[in-house]
């Protein structure tokens, strides 16, 4: 039986699409509150997603 491949750690550590979309919106509007309104999420969600991106180092 074939051995299952190991997960690609580089891919697993990448930020989520939601996090990247939040980052782009925050940059576009230069304001977390406006970015949150544009994405129909809370300002806290934008902030958390930004923190995830910073942890990865993007």
Contact map, one row per residue, 1 for C-alpha under 8 A:
1110000000000000000000000000000000000000000000000000000000
1111000000000000000000000000000000000000000000000000000000
1111100000000000000000000000000000000000000000000000000000
0111110000000000000000000000000000000000000000000000000000
0011111000000000000000000000000000000000000000000000000000
0001111100000000000000000000000000000000000000000000000000
0000111110010000000000000000000000000000000000000000000000
0000011111110000000000000000000000000000000000000000000000
0000001111111000000000000000000000000000000000000000000000
0000000111111100000000000000000000000000000000000000000000
0000000111111100000000000000000000000000000000000000000000
0000001111111100000000000000000000000000000000000000000000
0000000011111110000000000000000000000000000000000000000100
0000000001111111000000000000000000000000000000000000000100
0000000000001111101100000000000000000000000000000001100100
0000000000000111111100000000000000000000000000000000000000
0000000000000011111110000000000000000000000000000000000000
0000000000000001111111000000000000000000000000001000000000
0000000000000011111111100000000000000000000001001101100000
0000000000000011111111110000000000000000000000001000100000
0000000000000000111111111000000000000000000000000000000000
0000000000000000011111111100000000110010000001001100000000
0000000000000000001111111110000000000000000001001100000000
0000000000000000000111111111000000000000000000000000000000
0000000000000000000011111111110000100110000000000000000000
0000000000000000000001111111111101100000000001000000000000
0000000000000000000000111111111000000000000000000000000000
0000000000000000000000011111110000100000000000000000000000
0000000000000000000000001111111101100000000000000000000000
0000000000000000000000001111111101100000000000000000000000
0000000000000000000000000110111111100000000000000000000000
0000000000000000000000000100111111110000001001100000000000
0000000000000000000000000000001111111000011000000000000000
0000000000000000000000000100111111111100000000000000000000
0000000000000000000001001101111111111110001001000000000000
0000000000000000000001000000000111111111111011000000000000
0000000000000000000000000000000011111111111000000000000000
0000000000000000000000001000000001111111100000000000000000
0000000000000000000001001000000000111111100000000000000000
0000000000000000000000000000000000011111110000000000000000
0000000000000000000000000000000000011111111011000000000000
0000000000000000000000000000000010011001111111000000000000
0000000000000000000000000000000110111000111111100000000000
0000000000000000000000000000000000000000011111110000000000
0000000000000000000000000000000000010000111111111000000000
0000000000000000001001100100000100110000111111111100000000
0000000000000000000000000000000100000000001111111110000000
0000000000000000000000000000000000000000000111111111000000
0000000000000000011101100000000000000000000011111111100000
0000000000000000001001100000000000000000000001111111110000
0000000000000000000000000000000000000000000000111111111000
0000000000000010001000000000000000000000000000011111111100
0000000000000010001100000000000000000000000000001111111111
0000000000000000000000000000000000000000000000000111111111
0000000000000000000000000000000000000000000000000011111110
0000000000001110000000000000000000000000000000000001111111
0000000000000000000000000000000000000000000000000000111111
0000000000000000000000000000000000000000000000000000110111
